[in-house]
Amino acid sequence: MDNSDKLTQALNELDQLLTKESLSLEIVICGAYAIQLYGITRNIFTQDIDSIKPLESQKVLDIIQQVGSSLGLGPHWLNDQASTVTIPEGIFDRAKPIRKWKSIKASLVDRSDLIKMKAAAFSVRREQTPKDWEDLEALGPTGAEIQSAIIFLQKNFSPPQGSSRKINNEFQETLDDLKKLIK
């Protein structure tokens, strides 16, 4: 069983436990698991599910950890680390509901928003990891989607006035790299 199947199994088990405890959870899935939900095959399988909706209930967090432990996924297999990042305006309105569970209200970020978020992650983490670039390539964005991602980056991540030449050049390099994805 690959990790994608294991994560789906974990969501199913989480839903059963939440239902049994009369608890509920709302998540908006982004990141690598979202890419897999869009049916895009990647060379590696993600180890977790990222939500841009905060996970606030300690009872729910405890159950998430319990499920992760029982399936060997670790305590943060479902996390809200992405809830602190800059997200495209209106992202929650465009998210597509996944009607698969009783006690988990799940949505999948829109593809265009996923591309913007991956472009932003690439901009921030480009020196540490190639995974965001690989994810962008796998998504195969259209020219319009790349242009929209560039506008999102320029609006939200442009270096402040007076930034060093190095910082400005690195940001411009990111924009130029993104333009290379336009086919």
N, C-alpha and C positions, 0 to 999 in steps of 0.2 A: 504494500500500500504506500503510495507516495504521500508527501506531506499535504498536498492539496486535498486528497481524499480524507486524510487524518483531520485536517482543519474542518472540513465539512462534517465529519463524524463528531468532532468536538462541539460544533454549533448545534447539532441534533441532540447530543447528550445535554448540553447546557439548556436547551429549550425544555427538555423533559424535566430537568431538575428545577428550573424556574417555575414551570407550570405546577409542579408538585408543591412548591413553597408559596404559590400564589404571588410570585414576583414577576416583574417584566423588565425588559431592557430595550433601549433604542440605540441602534448603531447606524452610522453612515460609513460604508466601507470604501476605503481608498487604498492606494499603494499597490504592491505586487499582487495581493490576493484579488483586488479589483481587476487587474489585468487578466488574471486567470478566469475570472467570472465572465469577462468579455470574450472568452474562448481563444485567447492568444496563448500559444504554447511557448514556453521559455525553456532555456537550457537548465535552469535551476528552479527548484520549487521554494516558495517562500516559507519561512518558519513561523509566520504570525499573520494576524489580521489586524489592520490599522483602521481605527474609527476616528472621524473628525468630530463626532459627538462625544462629549465627556462621559466617562463611566463614573457615576457619583455615589452609588449605593455601596456601602461596605459589605452588605450581605451578598449583593450580586458579585462584587469583586472576589469575595471568599469562594463563591461557587465556581467562578471562572478559574481560580487557582486550583480548586479541587479537580475540575475536569482536566485541566492541563497536566496536573500531576498524574492522574490516573492513565492518561494517554501518552505520557512521556513527552509532552510538548513544552513543559516549563510553565511558570506562573504568569508570564506575559504574552501568551499565545494570542490573546485578544486584549488589545491595549488602546489607549486614547492619546498616545504620544502625538499624533497628528492634530489633535484638537487645539494645539498651541501655535500652529503654523499659520501664516497668512494664506487665506483661501480666497478664491474668486467670489466676487459679489454675486449673490443669488444662488449659490451652490446648492443649498438645501432645497430650493424650489425646483431645481432641475434633476435632483437625485431620483433615481428610478426605484420604486418599491420592489422588494423581493418578498413575495407572499408564500413563504415556505414553512414558517414556524408559527406556533400559537402564542408564545410569550416573548418572542424576539421580534421587534419591529425593525426590520433591516431595510436599508436602501443602498443602492450602488451609485457612486458619484457618476455624473454624466461623463462620457468619454472626453469631451472638450475640456472639462474641468480637470480630469485626470491628467491630461496632457499638460495643462498649465502647471499643475502641482508637481509633475515630474520634471518639467523645465526649471521650476524654482528650486527643486531639490538638487538638480544637476548644477545649477548656478552656485548653490551653497556648498555642495559636497564634491565638486568635480575633482578636487585634488586628492580626496580620501578614497573614493570608490568609483568604479565605472558602471555600477549597477543602474543608476538613473539614466545614463546615456543608453545603455543596453535596453532598458525598458522603453525609452522613447523610440528607439529603432524598431523594437518589436511592435509597438502601437502603430507604426507606419502612418504618422500624421500627414494630413493634407497640407498644402501650402497655406490655406486659410487658417487651419488649426495652429500651424507654426506662427503665422503672423499674429494671431490672437494671443498666443503664449508670449511672444516677444513684447506685445503691448502690455500684457499683465506684468511681465518682469520690469519693463521700463517704468510703469506706474508705481510698483510696489517695492522694487529692489534696486533701483538706480542708486549709485553712490551719491552721498550728499555733496552739495556744493563745497568745494575746497578739498575734496578727497585727493589722495596722492595719485600721481600719474599711473603708478603700478595698479592701484585698485580700479581706476577708470579703464585701464587697458585690459585687465582681467574680465571686467564686466562686458566690455566690447567684444572680447574674444568669445565669451559665452554666447552673445547674440549672434556673432558670425558663425559659430559652430552650429547653433540651432538652424540658421539659414541653410546649412548644408543638407539638412533633412528634407528640404523642399525638392520634390522630384519634378 
